[in-house]
Amino acid sequence: MRLRLETGKCAGHAVCHAMDADLFPLDDNGYSTVQSTELAPGDIERAQDGVNACPERALVIDE
């Protein structure tokens, strides 16, 4: 499973970062800097929580 960001949709709410700062890093302006990342099995649930929290639906988990 891969975590990715649809950059143009991110509005900088930083809700994902509040869920898990390591999985959802931010730039200096508060926007997500998530790169397309292969998720370790132990990170899937935390990643899904961050994806679900995004009000802009800018984060996606691809299977």
mmCIF file of the N, C-alpha and C atoms, coordinates in Angstrom:
data_MODEL
# 
_entry.id   MODEL 
# 
loop_
_atom_site.group_PDB 
_atom_site.id 
_atom_site.type_symbol 
_atom_site.label_atom_id 
_atom_site.label_alt_id 
_atom_site.label_comp_id 
_atom_site.label_asym_id 
_atom_site.label_entity_id 
_atom_site.label_seq_id 
_atom_site.pdbx_PDB_ins_code 
_atom_site.Cartn_x 
_atom_site.Cartn_y 
_atom_site.Cartn_z 
_atom_site.occupancy 
_atom_site.B_iso_or_equiv 
_atom_site.pdbx_formal_charge 
_atom_site.auth_seq_id 
_atom_site.auth_comp_id 
_atom_site.auth_asym_id 
_atom_site.auth_atom_id 
_atom_site.pdbx_PDB_model_num 
ATOM 1   N N  . MET A 1 1  ? 0.852   -1.180 0.000  1.00 0.00 ? 1  MET A N  1 
ATOM 2   C CA . MET A 1 1  ? 0.000   0.000  0.000  1.00 0.00 ? 1  MET A CA 1 
ATOM 3   C C  . MET A 1 1  ? 0.895   1.239  0.000  1.00 0.00 ? 1  MET A C  1 
ATOM 4   N N  . ARG A 1 2  ? 0.447   2.229  -0.754 1.00 0.00 ? 2  ARG A N  1 
ATOM 5   C CA . ARG A 1 2  ? 1.214   3.462  -0.875 1.00 0.00 ? 2  ARG A CA 1 
ATOM 6   C C  . ARG A 1 2  ? 0.373   4.656  -0.427 1.00 0.00 ? 2  ARG A C  1 
ATOM 7   N N  . LEU A 1 3  ? 1.011   5.540  0.306  1.00 0.00 ? 3  LEU A N  1 
ATOM 8   C CA . LEU A 1 3  ? 0.417   6.808  0.715  1.00 0.00 ? 3  LEU A CA 1 
ATOM 9   C C  . LEU A 1 3  ? 0.909   7.871  -0.258 1.00 0.00 ? 3  LEU A C  1 
ATOM 10  N N  . ARG A 1 4  ? -0.016  8.687  -0.753 1.00 0.00 ? 4  ARG A N  1 
ATOM 11  C CA . ARG A 1 4  ? 0.390   9.775  -1.638 1.00 0.00 ? 4  ARG A CA 1 
ATOM 12  C C  . ARG A 1 4  ? -0.476  11.009 -1.396 1.00 0.00 ? 4  ARG A C  1 
ATOM 13  N N  . LEU A 1 5  ? 0.032   12.128 -1.843 1.00 0.00 ? 5  LEU A N  1 
ATOM 14  C CA . LEU A 1 5  ? -0.634  13.419 -1.688 1.00 0.00 ? 5  LEU A CA 1 
ATOM 15  C C  . LEU A 1 5  ? -1.005  13.962 -3.054 1.00 0.00 ? 5  LEU A C  1 
ATOM 16  N N  . GLU A 1 6  ? -2.235  14.415 -3.203 1.00 0.00 ? 6  GLU A N  1 
ATOM 17  C CA . GLU A 1 6  ? -2.649  15.166 -4.380 1.00 0.00 ? 6  GLU A CA 1 
ATOM 18  C C  . GLU A 1 6  ? -2.402  16.636 -4.031 1.00 0.00 ? 6  GLU A C  1 
ATOM 19  N N  . THR A 1 7  ? -1.228  17.102 -4.389 1.00 0.00 ? 7  THR A N  1 
ATOM 20  C CA . THR A 1 7  ? -0.697  18.382 -3.932 1.00 0.00 ? 7  THR A CA 1 
ATOM 21  C C  . THR A 1 7  ? -1.653  19.552 -4.130 1.00 0.00 ? 7  THR A C  1 
ATOM 22  N N  . GLY A 1 8  ? -2.287  19.637 -5.268 1.00 0.00 ? 8  GLY A N  1 
ATOM 23  C CA . GLY A 1 8  ? -3.175  20.761 -5.561 1.00 0.00 ? 8  GLY A CA 1 
ATOM 24  C C  . GLY A 1 8  ? -4.396  20.841 -4.669 1.00 0.00 ? 8  GLY A C  1 
ATOM 25  N N  . LYS A 1 9  ? -4.715  19.756 -4.002 1.00 0.00 ? 9  LYS A N  1 
ATOM 26  C CA . LYS A 1 9  ? -5.891  19.743 -3.116 1.00 0.00 ? 9  LYS A CA 1 
ATOM 27  C C  . LYS A 1 9  ? -5.560  20.170 -1.685 1.00 0.00 ? 9  LYS A C  1 
ATOM 28  N N  . CYS A 1 10 ? -4.298  20.097 -1.290 1.00 0.00 ? 10 CYS A N  1 
ATOM 29  C CA . CYS A 1 10 ? -3.922  20.418 0.092  1.00 0.00 ? 10 CYS A CA 1 
ATOM 30  C C  . CYS A 1 10 ? -4.146  21.899 0.359  1.00 0.00 ? 10 CYS A C  1 
ATOM 31  N N  . ALA A 1 11 ? -4.908  22.193 1.417  1.00 0.00 ? 11 ALA A N  1 
ATOM 32  C CA . ALA A 1 11 ? -5.207  23.576 1.790  1.00 0.00 ? 11 ALA A CA 1 
ATOM 33  C C  . ALA A 1 11 ? -4.473  23.999 3.061  1.00 0.00 ? 11 ALA A C  1 
ATOM 34  N N  . GLY A 1 12 ? -3.625  23.136 3.591  1.00 0.00 ? 12 GLY A N  1 
ATOM 35  C CA . GLY A 1 12 ? -2.817  23.497 4.747  1.00 0.00 ? 12 GLY A CA 1 
ATOM 36  C C  . GLY A 1 12 ? -3.541  23.458 6.080  1.00 0.00 ? 12 GLY A C  1 
ATOM 37  N N  . HIS A 1 13 ? -4.571  22.656 6.200  1.00 0.00 ? 13 HIS A N  1 
ATOM 38  C CA . HIS A 1 13 ? -5.276  22.544 7.480  1.00 0.00 ? 13 HIS A CA 1 
ATOM 39  C C  . HIS A 1 13 ? -4.411  21.856 8.537  1.00 0.00 ? 13 HIS A C  1 
ATOM 40  N N  . ALA A 1 14 ? -3.503  20.977 8.118  1.00 0.00 ? 14 ALA A N  1 
ATOM 41  C CA . ALA A 1 14 ? -2.554  20.260 8.985  1.00 0.00 ? 14 ALA A CA 1 
ATOM 42  C C  . ALA A 1 14 ? -3.227  19.271 9.930  1.00 0.00 ? 14 ALA A C  1 
ATOM 43  N N  . VAL A 1 15 ? -4.436  18.860 9.620  1.00 0.00 ? 15 VAL A N  1 
ATOM 44  C CA . VAL A 1 15 ? -5.119  17.874 10.455 1.00 0.00 ? 15 VAL A CA 1 
ATOM 45  C C  . VAL A 1 15 ? -4.384  16.531 10.380 1.00 0.00 ? 15 VAL A C  1 
ATOM 46  N N  . CYS A 1 16 ? -3.879  16.188 9.211  1.00 0.00 ? 16 CYS A N  1 
ATOM 47  C CA . CYS A 1 16 ? -3.125  14.936 9.063  1.00 0.00 ? 16 CYS A CA 1 
ATOM 48  C C  . CYS A 1 16 ? -1.899  14.955 9.959  1.00 0.00 ? 16 CYS A C  1 
ATOM 49  N N  . HIS A 1 17 ? -1.205  16.065 9.976  1.00 0.00 ? 17 HIS A N  1 
ATOM 50  C CA . HIS A 1 17 ? 0.001   16.215 10.805 1.00 0.00 ? 17 HIS A CA 1 
ATOM 51  C C  . HIS A 1 17 ? -0.333  16.044 12.288 1.00 0.00 ? 17 HIS A C  1 
ATOM 52  N N  . ALA A 1 18 ? -1.476  16.552 12.690 1.00 0.00 ? 18 ALA A N  1 
ATOM 53  C CA . ALA A 1 18 ? -1.910  16.396 14.080 1.00 0.00 ? 18 ALA A CA 1 
ATOM 54  C C  . ALA A 1 18 ? -2.173  14.928 14.410 1.00 0.00 ? 18 ALA A C  1 
ATOM 55  N N  . MET A 1 19 ? -2.560  14.147 13.403 1.00 0.00 ? 19 MET A N  1 
ATOM 56  C CA . MET A 1 19 ? -2.801  12.714 13.613 1.00 0.00 ? 19 MET A CA 1 
ATOM 57  C C  . MET A 1 19 ? -1.484  11.954 13.779 1.00 0.00 ? 19 MET A C  1 
ATOM 58  N N  . ASP A 1 20 ? -0.472  12.307 12.972 1.00 0.00 ? 20 ASP A N  1 
ATOM 59  C CA . ASP A 1 20 ? 0.827   11.634 13.040 1.00 0.00 ? 20 ASP A CA 1 
ATOM 60  C C  . ASP A 1 20 ? 1.870   12.498 12.326 1.00 0.00 ? 20 ASP A C  1 
ATOM 61  N N  . ALA A 1 21 ? 2.683   13.186 13.098 1.00 0.00 ? 21 ALA A N  1 
ATOM 62  C CA . ALA A 1 21 ? 3.664   14.123 12.546 1.00 0.00 ? 21 ALA A CA 1 
ATOM 63  C C  . ALA A 1 21 ? 4.733   13.429 11.704 1.00 0.00 ? 21 ALA A C  1 
ATOM 64  N N  . ASP A 1 22 ? 5.051   12.188 12.009 1.00 0.00 ? 22 ASP A N  1 
ATOM 65  C CA . ASP A 1 22 ? 6.080   11.476 11.249 1.00 0.00 ? 22 ASP A CA 1 
ATOM 66  C C  . ASP A 1 22 ? 5.585   11.054 9.865  1.00 0.00 ? 22 ASP A C  1 
ATOM 67  N N  . LEU A 1 23 ? 4.372   10.563 9.780  1.00 0.00 ? 23 LEU A N  1 
ATOM 68  C CA . LEU A 1 23 ? 3.825   10.127 8.493  1.00 0.00 ? 23 LEU A CA 1 
ATOM 69  C C  . LEU A 1 23 ? 3.388   11.299 7.617  1.00 0.00 ? 23 LEU A C  1 
ATOM 70  N N  . PHE A 1 24 ? 3.048   12.420 8.237  1.00 0.00 ? 24 PHE A N  1 
ATOM 71  C CA . PHE A 1 24 ? 2.496   13.560 7.518  1.00 0.00 ? 24 PHE A CA 1 
ATOM 72  C C  . PHE A 1 24 ? 3.285   14.834 7.820  1.00 0.00 ? 24 PHE A C  1 
ATOM 73  N N  . PRO A 1 25 ? 4.509   14.923 7.294  1.00 0.00 ? 25 PRO A N  1 
ATOM 74  C CA . PRO A 1 25 ? 5.322   16.128 7.539  1.00 0.00 ? 25 PRO A CA 1 
ATOM 75  C C  . PRO A 1 25 ? 4.748   17.339 6.807  1.00 0.00 ? 25 PRO A C  1 
ATOM 76  N N  . LEU A 1 26 ? 5.096   18.518 7.316  1.00 0.00 ? 26 LEU A N  1 
ATOM 77  C CA . LEU A 1 26 ? 4.629   19.778 6.735  1.00 0.00 ? 26 LEU A CA 1 
ATOM 78  C C  . LEU A 1 26 ? 5.812   20.632 6.302  1.00 0.00 ? 26 LEU A C  1 
ATOM 79  N N  . ASP A 1 27 ? 5.555   21.519 5.333  1.00 0.00 ? 27 ASP A N  1 
ATOM 80  C CA . ASP A 1 27 ? 6.578   22.487 4.964  1.00 0.00 ? 27 ASP A CA 1 
ATOM 81  C C  . ASP A 1 27 ? 6.470   23.691 5.904  1.00 0.00 ? 27 ASP A C  1 
ATOM 82  N N  . ASP A 1 28 ? 7.291   24.695 5.675  1.00 0.00 ? 28 ASP A N  1 
ATOM 83  C CA . ASP A 1 28 ? 7.309   25.874 6.549  1.00 0.00 ? 28 ASP A CA 1 
ATOM 84  C C  . ASP A 1 28 ? 6.019   26.684 6.504  1.00 0.00 ? 28 ASP A C  1 
ATOM 85  N N  . ASN A 1 29 ? 5.202   26.455 5.481  1.00 0.00 ? 29 ASN A N  1 
ATOM 86  C CA . ASN A 1 29 ? 3.926   27.168 5.352  1.00 0.00 ? 29 ASN A CA 1 
ATOM 87  C C  . ASN A 1 29 ? 2.742   26.359 5.852  1.00 0.00 ? 29 ASN A C  1 
ATOM 88  N N  . GLY A 1 30 ? 2.997   25.156 6.375  1.00 0.00 ? 30 GLY A N  1 
ATOM 89  C CA . GLY A 1 30 ? 1.936   24.337 6.936  1.00 0.00 ? 30 GLY A CA 1 
ATOM 90  C C  . GLY A 1 30 ? 1.257   23.400 5.957  1.00 0.00 ? 30 GLY A C  1 
ATOM 91  N N  . TYR A 1 31 ? 1.830   23.240 4.763  1.00 0.00 ? 31 TYR A N  1 
ATOM 92  C CA . TYR A 1 31 ? 1.271   22.330 3.768  1.00 0.00 ? 31 TYR A CA 1 
ATOM 93  C C  . TYR A 1 31 ? 1.967   20.980 3.838  1.00 0.00 ? 31 TYR A C  1 
ATOM 94  N N  . SER A 1 32 ? 1.232   19.937 3.534  1.00 0.00 ? 32 SER A N  1 
ATOM 95  C CA . SER A 1 32 ? 1.779   18.586 3.569  1.00 0.00 ? 32 SER A CA 1 
ATOM 96  C C  . SER A 1 32 ? 2.892   18.420 2.540  1.00 0.00 ? 32 SER A C  1 
ATOM 97  N N  . THR A 1 33 ? 3.911   17.679 2.940  1.00 0.00 ? 33 THR A N  1 
ATOM 98  C CA . THR A 1 33 ? 5.015   17.365 2.029  1.00 0.00 ? 33 THR A CA 1 
ATOM 99  C C  . THR A 1 33 ? 5.116   15.860 1.803  1.00 0.00 ? 33 THR A C  1 
ATOM 100 N N  . VAL A 1 34 ? 4.024   15.148 2.028  1.00 0.00 ? 34 VAL A N  1 
ATOM 101 C CA . VAL A 1 34 ? 4.016   13.697 1.835  1.00 0.00 ? 34 VAL A CA 1 
ATOM 102 C C  . VAL A 1 34 ? 4.440   13.381 0.405  1.00 0.00 ? 34 VAL A C  1 
ATOM 103 N N  . GLN A 1 35 ? 5.398   12.493 0.288  1.00 0.00 ? 35 GLN A N  1 
ATOM 104 C CA . GLN A 1 35 ? 5.811   11.963 -1.005 1.00 0.00 ? 35 GLN A CA 1 
ATOM 105 C C  . GLN A 1 35 ? 5.134   10.608 -1.166 1.00 0.00 ? 35 GLN A C  1 
ATOM 106 N N  . SER A 1 36 ? 5.071   10.106 -2.367 1.00 0.00 ? 36 SER A N  1 
ATOM 107 C CA . SER A 1 36 ? 4.526   8.771  -2.565 1.00 0.00 ? 36 SER A CA 1 
ATOM 108 C C  . SER A 1 36 ? 5.408   7.802  -1.787 1.00 0.00 ? 36 SER A C  1 
ATOM 109 N N  . THR A 1 37 ? 4.817   7.153  -0.792 1.00 0.00 ? 37 THR A N  1 
ATOM 110 C CA . THR A 1 37 ? 5.570   6.351  0.162  1.00 0.00 ? 37 THR A CA 1 
ATOM 111 C C  . THR A 1 37 ? 4.934   4.982  0.335  1.00 0.00 ? 37 THR A C  1 
ATOM 112 N N  . GLU A 1 38 ? 5.758   3.960  0.295  1.00 0.00 ? 38 GLU A N  1 
ATOM 113 C CA . GLU A 1 38 ? 5.295   2.602  0.597  1.00 0.00 ? 38 GLU A CA 1 
ATOM 114 C C  . GLU A 1 38 ? 5.079   2.525  2.108  1.00 0.00 ? 38 GLU A C  1 
ATOM 115 N N  . LEU A 1 39 ? 3.898   2.089  2.512  1.00 0.00 ? 39 LEU A N  1 
ATOM 116 C CA . LEU A 1 39 ? 3.576   2.006  3.937  1.00 0.00 ? 39 LEU A CA 1 
ATOM 117 C C  . LEU A 1 39 ? 3.999   0.663  4.512  1.00 0.00 ? 39 LEU A C  1 
ATOM 118 N N  . ALA A 1 40 ? 4.643   0.712  5.665  1.00 0.00 ? 40 ALA A N  1 
ATOM 119 C CA . ALA A 1 40 ? 4.941   -0.506 6.410  1.00 0.00 ? 40 ALA A CA 1 
ATOM 120 C C  . ALA A 1 40 ? 3.636   -1.010 7.015  1.00 0.00 ? 40 ALA A C  1 
ATOM 121 N N  . PRO A 1 41 ? 3.515   -2.318 7.226  1.00 0.00 ? 41 PRO A N  1 
ATOM 122 C CA . PRO A 1 41 ? 2.267   -2.853 7.794  1.00 0.00 ? 41 PRO A CA 1 
ATOM 123 C C  . PRO A 1 41 ? 1.844   -2.153 9.089  1.00 0.00 ? 41 PRO A C  1 
ATOM 124 N N  . GLY A 1 42 ? 2.783   -1.762 9.921  1.00 0.00 ? 42 GLY A N  1 
ATOM 125 C CA . GLY A 1 42 ? 2.453   -1.105 11.183 1.00 0.00 ? 42 GLY A CA 1 
ATOM 126 C C  . GLY A 1 42 ? 2.001   0.331  11.040 1.00 0.00 ? 42 GLY A C  1 
ATOM 127 N N  . ASP A 1 43 ? 2.166   0.903  9.850  1.00 0.00 ? 43 ASP A N  1 
ATOM 128 C CA . ASP A 1 43 ? 1.785   2.302  9.621  1.00 0.00 ? 43 ASP A CA 1 
ATOM 129 C C  . ASP A 1 43 ? 0.434   2.459  8.937  1.00 0.00 ? 43 ASP A C  1 
ATOM 130 N N  . ILE A 1 44 ? -0.143  1.377  8.466  1.00 0.00 ? 44 ILE A N  1 
ATOM 131 C CA . ILE A 1 44 ? -1.358  1.475  7.647  1.00 0.00 ? 44 ILE A CA 1 
ATOM 132 C C  . ILE A 1 44 ? -2.521  2.079  8.422  1.00 0.00 ? 44 ILE A C  1 
ATOM 133 N N  . GLU A 1 45 ? -2.749  1.643  9.637  1.00 0.00 ? 45 GLU A N  1 
ATOM 134 C CA . GLU A 1 45 ? -3.886  2.170  10.407 1.00 0.00 ? 45 GLU A CA 1 
ATOM 135 C C  . GLU A 1 45 ? -3.705  3.657  10.708 1.00 0.00 ? 45 GLU A C  1 
ATOM 136 N N  . ARG A 1 46 ? -2.494  4.064  11.097 1.00 0.00 ? 46 ARG A N  1 
ATOM 137 C CA . ARG A 1 46 ? -2.236  5.481  11.384 1.00 0.00 ? 46 ARG A CA 1 
ATOM 138 C C  . ARG A 1 46 ? -2.359  6.321  10.115 1.00 0.00 ? 46 ARG A C  1 
ATOM 139 N N  . ALA A 1 47 ? -1.885  5.777  8.994  1.00 0.00 ? 47 ALA A N  1 
ATOM 140 C CA . ALA A 1 47 ? -2.008  6.493  7.722  1.00 0.00 ? 47 ALA A CA 1 
ATOM 141 C C  . ALA A 1 47 ? -3.471  6.658  7.343  1.00 0.00 ? 47 ALA A C  1 
ATOM 142 N N  . GLN A 1 48 ? -4.267  5.617  7.531  1.00 0.00 ? 48 GLN A N  1 
ATOM 143 C CA . GLN A 1 48 ? -5.693  5.696  7.199  1.00 0.00 ? 48 GLN A CA 1 
ATOM 144 C C  . GLN A 1 48 ? -6.390  6.736  8.062  1.00 0.00 ? 48 GLN A C  1 
ATOM 145 N N  . ASP A 1 49 ? -6.000  6.843  9.333  1.00 0.00 ? 49 ASP A N  1 
ATOM 146 C CA . ASP A 1 49 ? -6.582  7.864  10.206 1.00 0.00 ? 49 ASP A CA 1 
ATOM 147 C C  . ASP A 1 49 ? -6.286  9.265  9.669  1.00 0.00 ? 49 ASP A C  1 
ATOM 148 N N  . GLY A 1 50 ? -5.060  9.494  9.226  1.00 0.00 ? 50 GLY A N  1 
ATOM 149 C CA . GLY A 1 50 ? -4.691  10.792 8.661  1.00 0.00 ? 50 GLY A CA 1 
ATOM 150 C C  . GLY A 1 50 ? -5.418  11.087 7.362  1.00 0.00 ? 50 GLY A C  1 
ATOM 151 N N  . VAL A 1 51 ? -5.540  10.081 6.506  1.00 0.00 ? 51 VAL A N  1 
ATOM 152 C CA . VAL A 1 51 ? -6.266  10.227 5.240  1.00 0.00 ? 51 VAL A CA 1 
ATOM 153 C C  . VAL A 1 51 ? -7.726  10.582 5.523  1.00 0.00 ? 51 VAL A C  1 
ATOM 154 N N  . ASN A 1 52 ? -8.339  9.873  6.446  1.00 0.00 ? 52 ASN A N  1 
ATOM 155 C CA . ASN A 1 52 ? -9.745  10.119 6.781  1.00 0.00 ? 52 ASN A CA 1 
ATOM 156 C C  . ASN A 1 52 ? -9.956  11.496 7.405  1.00 0.00 ? 52 ASN A C  1 
ATOM 157 N N  . ALA A 1 53 ? -8.949  12.038 8.076  1.00 0.00 ? 53 ALA A N  1 
ATOM 158 C CA . ALA A 1 53 ? -9.076  13.330 8.747  1.00 0.00 ? 53 ALA A CA 1 
ATOM 159 C C  . ALA A 1 53 ? -8.943  14.517 7.796  1.00 0.00 ? 53 ALA A C  1 
ATOM 160 N N  . CYS A 1 54 ? -8.398  14.292 6.605  1.00 0.00 ? 54 CYS A N  1 
ATOM 161 C CA . CYS A 1 54 ? -8.153  15.398 5.669  1.00 0.00 ? 54 CYS A CA 1 
ATOM 162 C C  . CYS A 1 54 ? -9.474  15.951 5.125  1.00 0.00 ? 54 CYS A C  1 
ATOM 163 N N  . PRO A 1 55 ? -9.799  17.217 5.423  1.00 0.00 ? 55 PRO A N  1 
ATOM 164 C CA . PRO A 1 55 ? -11.065 17.782 4.946  1.00 0.00 ? 55 PRO A CA 1 
ATOM 165 C C  . PRO A 1 55 ? -11.085 18.009 3.437  1.00 0.00 ? 55 PRO A C  1 
ATOM 166 N N  . GLU A 1 56 ? -9.922  18.082 2.809  1.00 0.00 ? 56 GLU A N  1 
ATOM 167 C CA . GLU A 1 56 ? -9.836  18.315 1.370  1.00 0.00 ? 56 GLU A CA 1 
ATOM 168 C C  . GLU A 1 56 ? -9.711  17.021 0.567  1.00 0.00 ? 56 GLU A C  1 
ATOM 169 N N  . ARG A 1 57 ? -9.584  15.896 1.263  1.00 0.00 ? 57 ARG A N  1 
ATOM 170 C CA . ARG A 1 57 ? -9.378  14.582 0.614  1.00 0.00 ? 57 ARG A CA 1 
ATOM 171 C C  . ARG A 1 57 ? -8.153  14.624 -0.305 1.00 0.00 ? 57 ARG A C  1 
ATOM 172 N N  . ALA A 1 58 ? -7.083  15.283 0.199  1.00 0.00 ? 58 ALA A N  1 
ATOM 173 C CA . ALA A 1 58 ? -5.851  15.432 -0.569 1.00 0.00 ? 58 ALA A CA 1 
ATOM 174 C C  . ALA A 1 58 ? -4.929  14.217 -0.417 1.00 0.00 ? 58 ALA A C  1 
ATOM 175 N N  . LEU A 1 59 ? -5.188  13.388 0.570  1.00 0.00 ? 59 LEU A N  1 
ATOM 176 C CA . LEU A 1 59 ? -4.342  12.224 0.821  1.00 0.00 ? 59 LEU A CA 1 
ATOM 177 C C  . LEU A 1 59 ? -5.061  10.972 0.361  1.00 0.00 ? 59 LEU A C  1 
ATOM 178 N N  . VAL A 1 60 ? -4.276  10.055 -0.212 1.00 0.00 ? 60 VAL A N  1 
ATOM 179 C CA . VAL A 1 60 ? -4.833  8.831  -0.794 1.00 0.00 ? 60 VAL A CA 1 
ATOM 180 C C  . VAL A 1 60 ? -3.951  7.656  -0.427 1.00 0.00 ? 60 VAL A C  1 
ATOM 181 N N  . ILE A 1 61 ? -4.575  6.535  -0.127 1.00 0.00 ? 61 ILE A N  1 
ATOM 182 C CA . ILE A 1 61 ? -3.850  5.279  0.015  1.00 0.00 ? 61 ILE A CA 1 
ATOM 183 C C  . ILE A 1 61 ? -4.223  4.400  -1.166 1.00 0.00 ? 61 ILE A C  1 
ATOM 184 N N  . ASP A 1 62 ? -3.213  4.046  -1.943 1.00 0.00 ? 62 ASP A N  1 
ATOM 185 C CA . ASP A 1 62 ? -3.398  3.145  -3.087 1.00 0.00 ? 62 ASP A CA 1 
ATOM 186 C C  . ASP A 1 62 ? -3.006  1.745  -2.672 1.00 0.00 ? 62 ASP A C  1 
ATOM 187 N N  . GLU A 1 63 ? -3.829  0.775  -3.046 1.00 0.00 ? 63 GLU A N  1 
ATOM 188 C CA . GLU A 1 63 ? -3.520  -0.622 -2.699 1.00 0.00 ? 63 GLU A CA 1 
ATOM 189 C C  . GLU A 1 63 ? -2.735  -1.286 -3.797 1.00 0.00 ? 63 GLU A C  1 
# 
